[in-house]
Amino acid sequence: MNRLALMILKNIHRVPGAFYKLWRNAANPDKYPEQERWNHIQYIMKQAVKAGNIDLQVFGRENIPAEESYIMYGNHQGMFDVLAVVVSCDRPMGVVFKKEIENVPLIKQIAACTKSFGMDRSDVRQSLTVIQNVTEEVKKGRNYLIFPEGTRSKLGNQMLEFHGGSFRCATKSKCPIVPIAVIDCFKVLDQKGSKPVAVQLHYLKPIPYEEYEGMKPAEVAALVKSRIQ
């Protein structure tokens, strides 16, 4: 059986109530506390992971800053990457994702609840607007997750090049960077079948602004990629 179908079937009795609350939160996000919105999204994702025969092994949670805002940058292997981060990080965050999926049900509502942004990499002006929006939100104290490869790698655990542009959010907001190493996540939703699978998520030590201050975005990209590698 397809793993995504298994996740849905095992949670079919939870879908109406869980989705109703998500839609309600998305319709009026400012009406509900951010942590409450995040906890509900976590609940949905945790049930999906449990139902999908997935052994999510998380390392380095202690490296996630407890108070100051940050941006997480990770390698991108597939659709499960975001789920893994959401499930394992209790601090609310937004995500920068490809604009093509911004109107997909569930993704649209989660984006509204978390102030996530869809980026069109073919549109330079729109991409710059997203970078500016994320920068301003981080300065206000929000956290974000960005995949600097721009698209998922189809080479297993081999990474693609990290694009320097996405690191302008960090250099402009002067926030800590939390590198994330994603291992074997491509096996969850990008391979056929639903047999038990183990994946790893490693939160690496934060890179403070003082360490990359003065570096060009491309240099910061190379630094973060080397840490993940």
ABEGO torsion letter per residue (X at the ends): XBAAAAAAAAAAAAAAAAAAAAAAAAABAAABBAAAAAAAAAAAAAAAAAAAGBBBBBBGAAABBAABBBBBBBBBAEAAAAAAAAAABABBBBBBBBAAAAABBGAAAAAAAAGBBBBBAABAAAAAAAAAAAAAAAAAGBBBBBBAAGBBBAAEABBBBBBAAAAAAAAAAGBBBBBBBBBGAAAAAABBEABBBBBBBBBBBBBBAAAABGBBAAAAAAAAAAAAX
